[in-house]
Amino acid sequence: MKVRGRPVKSQIRQNVVEILHELQEGYGYQISRIYNTIYPQVTQRSIYYHLHKGIKTNEIAVRKVEQERGDFSWGQSVEKTYYMLGAKANPKGDVRVRDFLKSFKSLKR
């Protein structure tokens, strides 16, 4: 019997897992920016889709939700959801992600 619908595995979601493996935790916009720097461009909406789908498949988990105050174009606060690896995540250890984050951290100092 053939299963209908989208396949459960996704290269985009696996790439997000690789990013979270190196970051330990990250929020959607941050993950999206890193993803589009390393891998072929995808929309931010696609990243959020795969974050939510990853929660359903236990590849990704919500670590915390925080309110951040600031001077944003839409108001004075934003809600950030931080993600981490879930129980069924299977990171392979992508060297591109590790190298990018090493160079990114050295630039911040």
GUDRENNU-645876 format. One line per 3 residues: their letters; for each residue z, y, x negated of N, C-alpha, C. Coordinates in Angstrom, 1 decimal. Layout:
residues N
A = Z:Y:X:Z:Y:X:Z:Y:X  ...
END
This chain:
residues 109
MKV = 0.0:-1.2:-0.8:0.0:0.0:0.0:0.0:1.2:-0.9  -0.9:2.1:-0.6:-1.0:3.4:-1.4:-0.1:4.4:-0.8  0.6:5.1:-1.7:1.6:6.2:-1.3:0.8:7.5:-1.1
RGR = 1.0:8.2:-0.1:0.3:9.4:0.2:1.1:10.6:-0.4  0.4:11.7:-0.5:1.1:12.9:-1.0:1.0:13.1:-2.5  1.7:14.1:-3.0:1.7:14.4:-4.4:2.4:13.3:-5.2
PVK = 1.9:13.1:-6.4:2.7:12.1:-7.2:4.0:12.7:-7.6  5.0:11.8:-7.8:6.4:12.3:-8.1:6.4:12.9:-9.5  5.7:12.3:-10.5:5.6:12.8:-11.8:4.8:14.1:-11.9
SQI = 5.2:15.0:-12.7:4.4:16.2:-12.9:4.5:16.7:-14.3  3.4:17.1:-15.0:3.5:17.6:-16.3:4.2:18.9:-16.4  4.0:19.8:-15.3:4.7:21.1:-15.3:6.2:20.8:-15.3
RQN = 6.7:19.9:-14.4:8.1:19.7:-14.3:8.6:19.1:-15.6  7.8:18.2:-16.3:8.3:17.6:-17.5:8.4:18.7:-18.6  7.5:19.7:-18.6:7.5:20.8:-19.5:8.8:21.7:-19.3
VVE = 9.1:21.8:-18.0:10.3:22.6:-17.7:11.6:21.8:-18.2  11.6:20.5:-18.0:12.7:19.7:-18.6:12.8:19.9:-20.1  11.6:19.9:-20.8:11.7:20.1:-22.2:12.3:21.5:-22.6
ILH = 12.0:22.5:-21.8:12.5:23.8:-22.1:14.0:23.8:-21.8  14.5:23.2:-20.7:15.9:23.1:-20.4:16.7:22.3:-21.4  16.0:21.3:-22.0:16.6:20.4:-23.0:17.0:21.3:-24.2
ELQ = 16.1:22.2:-24.6:16.4:23.0:-25.8:17.4:24.2:-25.4  17.2:24.8:-24.2:18.0:25.9:-23.8:19.4:25.5:-23.4  19.6:24.3:-22.9:20.9:23.8:-22.3:21.1:24.4:-20.9
EGY = 20.8:25.6:-20.7:20.8:26.2:-19.3:19.8:27.4:-19.3  19.3:27.7:-18.2:18.4:28.9:-18.1:18.1:29.2:-16.6  17.7:30.4:-16.4:17.4:30.8:-15.0:15.9:30.9:-14.8
GYQ = 15.4:30.9:-13.6:14.0:30.8:-13.3:13.0:31.7:-14.0  13.3:33.0:-14.0:12.4:33.9:-14.7:12.3:33.7:-16.2  13.4:33.4:-16.8:13.5:33.1:-18.2:12.7:31.8:-18.5
ISR = 12.8:30.8:-17.8:12.1:29.6:-17.9:10.6:29.8:-17.8  10.2:30.6:-16.8:8.8:30.9:-16.5:8.2:31.7:-17.7  8.9:32.6:-18.3:8.4:33.4:-19.4:8.2:32.5:-20.6
IYN = 9.2:31.6:-20.9:9.0:30.7:-22.0:7.9:29.7:-21.8  7.8:29.2:-20.6:6.7:28.3:-20.2:5.4:28.9:-20.5  5.1:30.1:-20.0:3.8:30.7:-20.1:3.5:31.1:-21.5
TIY = 4.5:31.2:-22.4:4.2:31.5:-23.8:3.8:30.3:-24.6  4.4:29.1:-24.2:4.1:27.9:-24.9:3.0:27.1:-24.3  3.0:26.9:-23.0:2.1:26.0:-22.3:1.0:26.8:-21.6
PQV = 0.0:26.2:-21.1:-1.1:26.9:-20.3:-0.4:27.6:-19.1  -0.9:28.8:-18.8:-0.3:29.7:-17.8:-0.2:29.0:-16.4  0.9:29.2:-15.8:1.1:28.8:-14.4:1.8:29.9:-13.7
TQR = 1.8:30.0:-12.4:2.4:31.0:-11.7:3.9:30.8:-11.7  4.6:31.9:-11.5:6.1:31.9:-11.4:6.5:31.1:-10.2  5.7:31.2:-9.1:6.0:30.4:-7.9:5.9:28.9:-8.2
SIY = 5.0:28.5:-9.0:4.9:27.1:-9.4:6.1:26.6:-10.2  6.6:27.4:-11.1:7.8:27.1:-11.8:9.0:26.9:-10.9  9.2:27.9:-9.9:10.3:27.7:-8.9:10.1:26.5:-8.1
YHL = 8.8:26.2:-7.7:8.6:24.9:-6.9:9.1:23.7:-7.7  8.7:23.7:-9.0:9.1:22.5:-9.8:10.6:22.5:-10.1  11.3:23.6:-10.2:12.7:23.7:-10.3:13.4:23.0:-9.1
HKG = 12.9:23.4:-7.9:13.5:22.9:-6.7:13.1:21.4:-6.5  11.9:21.0:-6.8:11.5:19.6:-6.7:12.3:18.8:-7.7  12.6:19.4:-8.9:13.4:18.7:-9.9:14.8:18.5:-9.5
IKT = 15.3:19.4:-8.7:16.7:19.2:-8.1:16.7:18.0:-7.1  15.6:17.9:-6.3:15.5:16.8:-5.4:15.3:15.4:-6.1  14.7:15.4:-7.3:14.5:14.2:-8.0:15.5:13.9:-9.0
NEI = 16.5:14.8:-9.1:17.7:14.7:-10.0:17.3:14.8:-11.5  16.1:15.4:-11.8:15.7:15.7:-13.1:16.3:17.1:-13.6  16.6:17.9:-12.6:17.2:19.2:-12.9:18.4:19.4:-11.9
AVR = 19.4:20.1:-12.4:20.6:20.4:-11.6:20.9:21.9:-11.7  21.6:22.4:-10.6:22.1:23.8:-10.6:23.4:23.8:-11.4  23.5:24.6:-12.4:24.7:24.8:-13.2:25.6:25.8:-12.6
KVE = 25.1:27.0:-12.2:25.9:28.0:-11.6:25.0:29.0:-11.0  25.6:29.8:-10.1:24.9:30.9:-9.4:25.8:32.1:-9.6  25.2:33.2:-10.2:25.9:34.4:-10.5:25.3:35.6:-9.9
QER = 26.1:36.6:-9.6:25.6:37.9:-9.2:25.6:38.8:-10.4  24.5:39.4:-10.7:24.4:40.3:-11.8:24.1:41.7:-11.3  24.9:42.7:-11.8:24.8:44.1:-11.4:23.9:44.8:-12.4
GDF = 23.1:45.7:-11.8:22.2:46.5:-12.7:21.4:47.5:-11.9  20.5:48.1:-12.5:19.7:49.1:-11.9:18.3:48.5:-11.7  18.1:47.7:-10.6:16.8:47.0:-10.4:16.0:47.8:-9.4
SWG = 14.7:47.6:-9.3:13.9:48.4:-8.4:14.2:48.0:-7.0  14.8:46.9:-6.7:15.1:46.5:-5.3:16.5:46.7:-4.9  17.3:47.1:-5.9:18.8:47.4:-5.5:19.6:47.3:-6.8
QSV = 20.9:47.1:-6.5:21.9:47.2:-7.6:22.4:45.8:-8.0  22.0:44.8:-7.4:22.4:43.4:-7.9:21.3:42.4:-7.7  21.5:41.3:-8.4:20.5:40.2:-8.3:21.3:38.9:-8.4
EKT = 20.9:37.9:-7.7:21.5:36.6:-7.8:20.7:35.7:-8.7  21.3:35.2:-9.8:20.6:34.3:-10.7:21.2:32.9:-10.6  20.3:32.0:-10.4:20.6:30.6:-10.4:20.3:30.0:-11.8
YYM = 21.3:29.4:-12.4:21.1:28.8:-13.7:21.0:27.3:-13.5  19.9:26.8:-14.2:19.6:25.4:-14.1:19.9:24.7:-15.4  20.2:23.4:-15.4:20.4:22.5:-16.5:19.7:21.2:-16.2
LGA = 19.8:20.3:-17.2:19.2:19.0:-17.0:20.0:18.1:-16.0  19.3:17.4:-15.2:19.9:16.5:-14.3:20.1:15.1:-14.9  20.7:14.2:-14.1:21.0:12.9:-14.5:19.7:12.0:-14.8
KAN = 18.6:12.3:-14.1:17.4:11.5:-14.3:16.4:12.2:-15.2  16.8:13.3:-15.9:15.9:13.9:-16.8:15.6:13.0:-18.0  14.3:13.1:-18.4:13.9:12.3:-19.6:13.2:13.2:-20.6
PKG = 13.9:14.0:-21.3:13.2:14.9:-22.3:12.7:14.1:-23.5  11.6:14.5:-23.9:11.0:13.8:-25.1:11.2:14.6:-26.4  11.6:15.8:-26.3:11.9:16.6:-27.5:10.6:17.3:-28.0
DVR = 10.0:18.2:-27.2:8.8:18.8:-27.6:9.0:19.8:-28.8  8.4:19.6:-29.9:8.5:20.4:-31.1:8.1:21.9:-30.8  7.1:22.1:-30.0:6.6:23.4:-29.7:7.8:24.3:-29.1
VRD = 8.5:23.7:-28.2:9.6:24.4:-27.5:10.7:24.7:-28.6  11.1:23.7:-29.4:12.1:23.9:-30.4:11.8:25.0:-31.3  10.5:25.0:-31.9:10.1:26.0:-32.8:10.0:27.4:-32.2
FLK = 9.5:27.5:-31.0:9.5:28.8:-30.3:10.9:29.3:-30.1  11.8:28.5:-29.6:13.1:29.0:-29.4:13.9:29.4:-30.7  13.6:28.7:-31.8:14.2:29.0:-33.1:13.7:30.4:-33.5
SFK = 12.4:30.6:-33.4:11.8:31.9:-33.8:12.3:33.0:-32.9  12.4:32.7:-31.6:12.9:33.7:-30.6:14.3:34.1:-30.9  15.2:33.2:-31.2:16.5:33.5:-31.5:16.7:34.3:-32.8
SLK = 15.8:34.0:-33.8:15.9:34.8:-35.0:15.4:36.2:-34.8  14.5:36.4:-33.8:14.0:37.8:-33.5:15.1:38.6:-32.8  16.0:38.0:-32.1:17.0:38.7:-31.3:18.1:39.2:-32.2
R = 18.3:38.7:-33.4:19.4:39.1:-34.3:19.1:40.4:-34.9
END
